[in-house]
Amino acid sequence: MVEKQKVLIVDDDNNIAELISLYFTKECFDTKIVNDGESALREYDSYHPDLILLDLMLPGMDGYQVCREIRSKAQTPVIMLSAKGEVFDKVLGLELGADDYMEKPFDSKELIARAKAVLRRCQQAPKEEPKNDVKSVQYDDLEINLTNYSVVYCGRSLDMPPKELELLYFLASSPNQVFTREQLLDHIWGYEYIGDTRTVDVHIKRLREKLKDHKTWRISTVWGIGYKFEVS
């Protein structure tokens, strides 16, 4: 028997949580509901979910804090659910490592589709490389290591969410090559990603805030096309 994929639903509105659970149960997922952030972290360690649906407005520890705690120890996919539709809230959620962000109220079919797309991307991700096969690129004052997900800039380690780091590594691995936003979206988020190219712009903006232009390299905008890691 194929083991069902497990979804941890974190929402303080139990009616909404039960409805989401019903959607996923009909799609042959196993679900568990918790109503606050502290319970979410406890259940995460015992339930070992394949996906987390995380409301932002929770009593006590909010969804942002929960996402930060989970990202400090694992890469389990997280879809944030919130009535907040401001760009700032979406950017913050993505910056903390969320894989997707949906505004309430949402369509049940779209939620299921996004969840399946996120899970497919995780399942198709390359397996861990052998320890002697390190994926890294180096430039003056910059080292990006995809094997252990680390970035060292001007001698200090930078905290960087997974998607930001993967985007930086992808660009830096092909210096001076121009990529469209659609190509970057496909390579980093996957062909099934249900989103728009503004996701790429948001991540580029955050990278530029952390990595100021260097005299020998920079992340450049190619107007009307996309971006490149420019090396002089």
C-alpha positions as CSV (number, residue, x, y, z in Angstrom):
1,M,0.0,0.0,0.0
2,V,1.3,3.5,-0.9
3,E,1.8,5.6,2.1
4,K,-0.3,8.7,2.2
5,Q,1.4,12.1,2.2
6,K,0.8,14.0,5.4
7,V,-0.4,17.6,5.7
8,L,-0.1,19.6,8.9
9,I,-2.8,22.3,8.9
10,V,-2.1,25.2,11.3
11,D,-5.1,27.6,11.7
12,D,-6.8,29.0,14.7
13,D,-10.1,29.0,13.0
14,N,-11.2,25.4,13.4
15,N,-14.0,25.6,10.9
16,I,-11.5,26.7,8.1
17,A,-9.1,24.0,9.3
18,E,-11.7,21.3,9.1
19,L,-12.8,22.4,5.7
20,I,-9.2,22.3,4.4
21,S,-8.7,18.9,6.0
22,L,-11.8,17.7,4.1
23,Y,-10.4,19.0,0.8
24,F,-7.1,17.1,1.3
25,T,-8.7,14.0,2.7
26,K,-10.8,13.7,-0.5
27,E,-7.5,13.8,-2.4
28,C,-6.1,10.9,-0.4
29,F,-3.9,12.9,2.0
30,D,-3.5,12.3,5.7
31,T,-4.1,15.4,7.7
32,K,-3.6,16.7,11.2
33,I,-5.0,20.0,12.6
34,V,-3.5,22.3,15.2
35,N,-4.7,25.7,16.2
36,D,-1.6,27.6,17.5
37,G,2.1,28.0,16.7
38,E,3.5,26.2,19.7
39,S,1.4,23.1,19.0
40,A,2.5,23.3,15.4
41,L,6.1,22.9,16.3
42,R,5.4,20.1,18.7
43,E,3.3,18.2,16.2
44,Y,5.9,18.8,13.5
45,D,8.5,16.8,15.4
46,S,6.1,13.9,16.0
47,Y,3.9,13.9,12.9
48,H,6.7,14.5,10.3
49,P,4.4,16.1,7.7
50,D,5.3,16.3,4.0
51,L,3.6,19.7,3.7
52,I,2.6,22.5,6.1
53,L,-0.4,24.8,5.5
54,L,0.4,27.7,7.8
55,D,-2.0,30.5,8.8
56,L,-0.2,33.7,9.7
57,M,-2.5,35.2,12.3
58,L,-2.1,32.7,15.2
59,P,-2.4,33.2,18.9
60,G,0.9,33.5,20.7
61,M,3.6,32.5,18.2
62,D,2.5,33.8,14.8
63,G,3.0,32.0,11.4
64,Y,6.2,33.9,10.6
65,Q,7.8,32.7,13.8
66,V,6.7,29.1,13.1
67,C,8.1,29.2,9.6
68,R,11.4,30.6,10.9
69,E,11.7,27.8,13.5
70,I,10.9,25.1,11.0
71,R,13.4,26.5,8.4
72,S,16.1,26.5,11.0
73,K,16.0,22.7,11.1
74,A,14.3,21.4,7.9
75,Q,13.2,22.2,4.3
76,T,9.7,20.8,4.6
77,P,7.5,22.8,2.1
78,V,5.3,25.5,3.6
79,I,2.4,27.2,2.1
80,M,1.3,30.3,4.0
81,L,-2.4,31.2,4.2
82,S,-3.5,34.6,5.2
83,A,-6.1,37.3,4.8
84,K,-3.2,39.8,4.4
85,G,-2.7,40.5,0.8
86,E,-0.1,43.3,1.0
87,V,3.1,42.8,-1.0
88,F,5.1,43.3,2.2
89,D,3.4,40.3,3.9
90,K,4.1,38.1,0.8
91,V,7.7,39.2,0.6
92,L,8.3,38.6,4.3
93,G,6.7,35.1,4.0
94,L,8.8,34.2,1.0
95,E,12.0,35.7,2.6
96,L,11.5,33.5,5.6
97,G,11.4,30.4,3.4
98,A,7.8,29.8,2.5
99,D,7.3,28.0,-0.8
100,D,4.1,29.7,-1.6
101,Y,1.6,32.2,-0.3
102,M,-2.2,32.2,-0.7
103,E,-4.7,34.9,0.3
104,K,-7.9,34.0,2.1
105,P,-10.5,33.4,0.9
106,F,-9.1,30.9,-1.6
107,D,-10.5,28.4,-4.1
108,S,-10.2,24.8,-2.8
109,K,-9.1,23.5,-6.2
110,E,-6.3,26.1,-6.5
111,L,-5.1,25.3,-3.0
112,I,-4.9,21.6,-3.8
113,A,-3.2,22.3,-7.1
114,R,-0.6,24.5,-5.5
115,A,0.0,21.9,-2.8
116,K,0.6,19.2,-5.3
117,A,2.9,21.4,-7.3
118,V,5.0,22.2,-4.3
119,L,5.2,18.5,-3.4
120,R,6.2,17.6,-6.9
121,R,9.0,20.1,-6.9
122,C,10.3,18.6,-3.7
123,Q,10.1,15.1,-4.9
124,Q,11.9,16.0,-8.1
125,A,14.7,17.8,-6.4
126,P,18.1,16.2,-6.8
127,K,19.2,13.9,-4.1
128,E,22.0,14.9,-1.7
129,E,25.3,15.0,-3.5
130,P,28.2,12.9,-2.3
131,K,30.3,14.8,0.2
132,N,33.2,15.0,-2.2
133,D,31.0,16.4,-4.9
134,V,30.6,20.0,-3.6
135,K,28.5,22.4,-5.6
136,S,30.0,25.8,-5.1
137,V,31.1,28.9,-7.0
138,Q,33.5,31.5,-5.9
139,Y,34.2,35.1,-6.8
140,D,36.1,37.9,-5.1
141,D,34.6,38.3,-1.6
142,L,31.8,35.8,-2.5
143,E,31.4,32.1,-2.0
144,I,28.1,30.3,-2.7
145,N,27.9,26.7,-1.6
146,L,24.8,24.8,-2.8
147,T,25.8,21.6,-1.1
148,N,25.5,23.0,2.4
149,Y,23.4,26.0,1.6
150,S,25.8,28.7,2.7
151,V,26.9,32.1,1.4
152,V,30.0,33.8,2.6
153,Y,30.2,37.5,1.6
154,C,33.2,39.7,2.5
155,G,34.3,37.1,5.1
156,R,31.0,36.7,6.9
157,S,28.2,34.2,6.6
158,L,24.9,35.4,5.3
159,D,21.5,34.1,6.4
160,M,19.6,33.4,3.2
161,P,16.4,31.5,2.5
162,P,16.7,28.5,0.3
163,K,15.1,29.9,-2.8
164,E,17.2,33.1,-2.6
165,L,20.4,31.0,-2.4
166,E,19.3,28.7,-5.2
167,L,18.6,31.7,-7.4
168,L,21.9,33.3,-6.6
169,Y,23.8,30.1,-7.3
170,F,22.0,29.5,-10.6
171,L,22.9,33.0,-11.8
172,A,26.5,32.9,-10.6
173,S,27.1,29.5,-12.1
174,S,26.6,31.0,-15.6
175,P,28.3,34.4,-15.4
176,N,27.3,37.0,-18.0
177,Q,24.5,34.8,-19.3
178,V,21.1,36.5,-19.5
179,F,18.0,34.6,-18.2
180,T,14.4,35.7,-18.6
181,R,12.2,35.8,-15.6
182,E,10.3,32.9,-17.0
183,Q,13.5,30.8,-17.3
184,L,14.4,31.6,-13.7
185,L,10.9,30.8,-12.5
186,D,11.1,27.4,-14.2
187,H,14.6,26.6,-13.0
188,I,14.2,27.6,-9.4
189,W,10.5,27.1,-8.7
190,G,9.6,24.5,-11.2
191,Y,7.5,24.2,-14.3
192,E,4.3,23.5,-12.2
193,Y,4.7,26.7,-10.1
194,I,1.5,28.6,-9.9
195,G,2.7,32.1,-9.6
196,D,3.9,35.0,-11.6
197,T,7.3,36.5,-12.5
198,R,7.1,39.1,-9.7
199,T,8.3,36.3,-7.5
200,V,11.6,36.5,-9.3
201,D,11.8,40.3,-8.9
202,V,11.1,40.1,-5.2
203,H,13.9,37.6,-4.7
204,I,16.4,39.6,-6.8
205,K,15.5,42.7,-4.8
206,R,16.3,40.9,-1.5
207,L,19.6,39.6,-2.9
208,R,20.7,43.1,-3.9
209,E,19.9,44.3,-0.5
210,K,22.3,41.7,1.0
211,L,25.0,41.8,-1.8
212,K,26.0,45.3,-2.8
213,D,27.6,45.7,-6.2
214,H,31.2,44.6,-6.2
215,K,33.9,46.1,-8.4
216,T,34.2,42.7,-10.3
217,W,30.7,41.3,-10.1
218,R,27.0,42.3,-9.7
219,I,23.5,41.1,-10.3
220,S,22.4,43.2,-13.4
221,T,19.0,43.9,-14.9
222,V,18.7,43.4,-18.6
223,W,15.8,45.7,-19.3
224,G,12.9,44.0,-21.1
225,I,14.5,40.6,-20.7
226,G,15.6,39.5,-17.2
227,Y,18.7,39.3,-15.2
228,K,22.3,38.1,-15.3
229,F,25.3,37.7,-12.9
230,E,27.7,40.2,-14.5
231,V,31.4,39.6,-14.1
232,S,34.0,42.1,-15.3
